[in-house]
């Protein structure tokens, strides 16, 4: 009996095109996307969304944010603390996703800390 495979031709084609375009970067991006999705699901469980569509948009926004920021944060960690960038991709992406909508508080705290440091350094 000839049973067809459970994958559709369209989805296999998209995966093939993505791997062909990304080449060796497909692995790190998969790590980033899956880790960010895990963190974003944690953030989604804390947030109050009115509809499923709002929840899906929150997940998409958090994963996209992690995709954009993870590489830069991993590079910075490698340059400052000698942590190999390829080993910190997953925790960084997870952390970015898990912060969720709390970025405003994080950025406000960083600005306050930097302004205190600048005021202390200027007075010496």
C-alpha positions in Angstrom: 0.0 0.0 0.0 1.4 3.4 -1.0 0.8 6.0 1.7 1.8 9.6 1.0 4.2 11.4 3.3 2.5 13.7 5.8 4.2 16.8 4.6 2.8 19.0 1.8 4.8 20.0 -1.2 4.4 23.7 -0.4 5.9 23.5 3.1 8.8 21.3 2.0 9.5 23.8 -0.8 9.5 26.7 1.7 11.9 25.0 4.0 14.2 24.0 1.1 14.2 27.6 -0.2 14.9 29.0 3.4 17.8 26.6 3.8 19.2 27.4 0.4 19.1 31.1 1.1 20.3 31.0 4.6 22.9 28.3 4.1 25.0 27.8 7.2 23.1 30.5 9.1 19.9 28.4 9.1 21.0 26.6 12.3 21.6 29.7 14.4 18.4 31.3 13.2 16.5 28.1 14.1 18.0 28.3 17.6 17.1 31.9 17.9 13.5 31.5 16.6 12.7 28.4 18.8 14.3 30.0 21.9 12.5 33.3 21.4 9.3 31.4 20.9 9.7 29.6 24.2 10.4 32.9 26.0 7.5 34.6 24.2 5.2 31.9 25.3 6.2 32.5 28.8 5.5 36.2 28.3 2.2 35.4 26.7 1.1 33.4 29.7 1.7 36.5 31.9 -0.1 39.0 29.6 -3.8 39.6 29.2 -4.8 39.4 25.6 -8.3 40.1 24.4 -8.3 37.6 21.5 -6.2 34.8 20.1 -5.2 37.2 17.3 -3.8 39.6 19.8 -1.8 36.8 21.4 -0.5 35.7 18.0 0.6 39.2 17.2 2.3 39.5 20.6 4.2 36.2 19.9 5.2 37.4 16.4 6.4 40.8 17.7 8.5 39.2 20.4 10.0 36.6 18.1 10.8 39.3 15.5 12.4 41.5 18.2 14.5 38.6 19.3 15.6 37.8 15.8 16.8 41.4 15.3 18.5 41.9 18.6 20.0 38.5 19.5 22.9 38.7 17.2 24.0 42.1 18.4 23.6 41.2 22.1 25.5 37.9 21.6 28.3 39.8 19.8 28.5 42.3 22.6 28.6 39.5 25.2 31.4 37.9 23.3 33.4 41.1 23.0 32.9 42.2 26.6 32.9 38.9 28.5 34.6 36.5 26.1 31.5 34.3 26.0 31.3 32.5 22.6 28.5 34.1 20.6 27.2 30.8 19.3 26.7 29.5 22.8 24.7 32.4 24.1 22.3 32.7 21.2 19.6 30.5 22.9 19.7 32.1 26.4 19.7 35.6 24.9 16.8 34.9 22.5 14.9 33.3 25.3 15.5 36.3 27.6 14.5 38.8 25.0 11.2 36.9 24.3 10.6 36.3 28.1 10.8 40.0 28.9 7.8 40.5 26.7 6.2 43.9 27.0 8.4 44.8 29.9 11.0 46.5 27.7 10.0 50.0 28.6 10.8 49.3 32.3 14.2 47.7 31.3 15.1 50.6 29.1 14.1 53.2 31.7 16.2 51.4 34.3 19.2 51.4 31.9 18.8 55.1 31.2 18.6 55.9 34.9 21.7 53.8 35.6 23.6 55.4 32.8 22.6 58.9 33.9 23.7 58.2 37.5 27.0 56.9 36.2 27.5 59.9 34.0 26.7 62.3 36.8 29.1 60.5 39.2 31.9 60.3 36.5 31.5 64.0 35.7 32.0 65.1 39.3 35.3 63.4 39.8 
